[in-house]
Amino acid sequence: ESYEMNNGCICCSVRDDLVNTLERIMQNRSKFDYILVETTGMANPGPIASIFWLDDELGSDIFLDAIISIVDAKHILLHLDDPSGQGGAFEVQQQIAFADRILLNKVDLVTEAELAIVEARIREINALAPIIRTERSEVDLCEILDIRAFDESKAAELEQSLQAVHVSNDPPDDKAQSGHGHEQDHGHGHAHGAADGPASGHSDGPASGGEEPASGAPAVLAKHSAAIGTVAVSESRALSLEKFNLWLGEMLWEGGAGGEDIFRMKGVLLIKDDPRRFVLQAVHTLFEVTPAQEWPASGVAGASSNGARSKVVFIGRNLDRAALQKGIDPSQ
């Protein structure tokens, strides 16, 4: 069954209409497994994703699964490199930045060399999201449904994917390659980006799939850029959860080093005197830090002796690596 809303932009003027529509859909919960919210090609996925964190009526039954962006391999560079600003370059970059999965479509219309350039440009913006090549948008639904990208139970998988993003203060890794680089029931969205607009999918059923380990993803080196890009920071000393939350709140809500310039944050945290991993997920100024699985057996009172360390990846605009690294320094 399809519901179409024609009275405004879903990102700003019809939030209440979307919530009311979802509530009506949920009255027939037994008739479906997922809800997909597909937006226009110029939509900002952030406000849409935030609905599923902020609306109390929806929160108990619907969770944000993932944001999926579709990138037009044939034309994406025309938008990203348009000097006139008429090609929606910022909107395109936002949609790529917010994504948990990226479908690189129309790969049959470009050469392998062109695909390599396009994928490198995507990695400059979002170094975390797996890229799935498609023709005519044909994809195995297991690749884009039931991802549970915001689920703290996937902390170990998230930690593994974060290892693909290397930072200057990480332990040396000879395999590193240069690149361009809710409470528990919340989290399902899909964004079609870069030329095809965001869509959001939602489910409240048991997990049948899972976050695909990032072992097949290329290692990338996150770097500072004046444009939208990825920065990763890490810390081997255990953090104070209270101080970390205060820093995030100041940065996002009080005009600190990030604010509206940070689109997504993902991280796994080593917290002082707690044997569990803590998972950080954020969309714009909304964030959650939730406990997850325990670290491998070892003490966590101070410095880690079992390889455990905090690692946070920021995706956004005008990111200041030094300020972000300072933010997770437990001595500050």
SETORVO-906301 format. One record per residue (C-alpha): x, z, y; residue in one letter. Coordinates in steps of 0.25 Angstrom, whole numbers, plus 5000, padded with zeros to 4 digits. Example, Ala and Ser with C-alpha at 12.3 -4.5 7.8 and 13.67 -1.06 7.14 Angstrom:
// residues 2
504950314982A 505550294996S 
This chain:
// residues 332
500050005000E 500549975014S 500250035027Y 500649955040E 500750025054M 500649925065N 500550015077N 501950045081G 503450065077C 503450165065I 504750225071C 504050285083C 502650255086S 501850265073V 502550385066R 501150455065D 500550335059D 501650325049L 501550475045V 500050455044N 500150335035T 501150405026L 500150525025E 499050425021R 499950355011I 500250495005M 498850515002Q 498950414991N 500350474986R 500050444971S 499950294974K 501450264978F 502850314976D 503550274990Y 503150245004I 504050135011L 503950135026V 504450005031E 504749985046T 505149865055T 506449815056G 506749885069M 506350025065A 507150145066N 507050215052P 507450355058G 506050395064P 505350345051I 506250425042A 506050555051S 504550545048I 504750595034F 505550715039W 504650755050L 503250735045D 502750865038D 501550795032E 502450685025L 503650775022G 503050835009S 502650705002D 503550595008I 505050595009F 506050505015L 506750425004D 507750335011A 507850235022I 508050095018I 508549985027S 508549835024I 509649755031V 509549605032D 510949555027A 510749415034K 510449465048H 510849615049I 512149575057L 511449495067L 510649625071H 511849725070L 512749635079D 511649585089D 512349615102P 511049595110S 510349715104G 509149635101Q 509449635086G 509049775084G 510449815080A 510249965082F 508949965074E 509649895063V 510849995063Q 509850105063Q 509150055051Q 510450035043I 510850175048A 509650245043F 509650185029A 509850255016D 509850115009R 510149975015I 509549855009L 510449735013L 509449625011N 509549465012K 510949475005V 510749334999D 510749275013L 512149325016V 513549315010T 514249425003E 515249435015A 514149445024E 513549555016L 514849635016A 514849625032I 513349665032V 513549785023E 514749835031A 513949835043R 512849915037I 513950015032R 514450025046E 513050085050I 512650155037N 513750185027A 512850265018L 511650185014A 511850095001P 511649945004I 510849864994I 510849714995R 509549644993T 508949504994E 507449494999R 507549644999S 507349654984E 507949794980V 507749884968D 506749994973L 507650104967C 508650064978E 507750104989I 506650194984L 506850344980D 508250354987I 507950494992R 509050475002A 508550605009F 508450694997D 509450804996E 509450804981S 510250674982K 511450754989A 512450714979A 512050564980E 512150574995L 513550644994E 514050534986Q 513550424996S 514150505007L 515550485000Q 515450335003A 515650365018V 517050415021H 517450495033V 518850525038S 518850665034N 518350645020D 519350655008P 520150525007P 519450414998D 520350294994D 519050224991K 518450235005A 518250095011Q 518150065026S 516650035030G 515750025042H 515450135041G 507150865023H 506850945016E 506850895003Q 505650805002D 506050715014H 506650585014G 506150445012H 506250315021G 506650175020H 507150095032A 507249945031H 508349915042G 509249815048A 508249705048A 507049745040D 506649875045G 506550015039P 505650065028A 505450205022S 505050245008G 504550375004H 504150444991S 503950584986D 504050564971G 505250614963P 506550544964A 506750434954S 507950364960G 509050424969G 510150394979E 511050294973E 512450344973P 513350274983A 514450254973S 514250104975G 514250104990A 515550064997P 516350175003A 516350165018V 517050235030L 516050285041A 516550255055K 516150295069H 515450185076S 514750165089A 513650095082A 512850145071I 513650195059G 514050295049T 514950425051V 515250515039A 515850655041V 516250765031S 516650905029E 517250985018S 517051125023R 515651185021A 514651175032L 513751275038S 512351215036L 511851285049E 512951235058K 512751095052F 511251095055N 511451145069L 512551035071W 511550925066L 510450975074G 511350975087E 511850835084M 510550775081L 509550855090W 510350895102E 511150775106G 512350805098G 513350705092A 512150625084G 510750635088G 510050505088E 511250435085D 511350485070I 510350405062F 510650465048R 511450575042M 511750605027K 512650715022G 512950815011V 513450945016L 514351055011L 513651185016I 514451325016K 514051425006D 513051324999D 513351254986P 512351144989R 512551004996R 511650995008F 511150855012V 511050805026L 510050695029Q 509650655043A 508850545050V 509150545065H 508850685070T 508250735058L 509150795047F 509050885035E 510050965027V 509651005014T 510251075002P 510550984989A 511350994976Q 512551084975E 513951034977W 514851034965P 515251174960A 516251234970S 516251334982G 515651284995V 515951405004A 516951335012G 517751215010A 517351124998S 518151134985S 517251034977N 517350914986G 516050954993A 515950915008R 514950885019S 514850745022K 513850685032V 513650535036V 513050505049F 512450365052I 512150335067G 512650285080R 513850325088N 514250435078L 515350525082D 516150555069R 516950665075A 515750745080A 515050725067L 516250775059Q 516350895069K 514850925066G 515050955051I 516351035054D 516051175049P 517051235059S 516251185071Q 
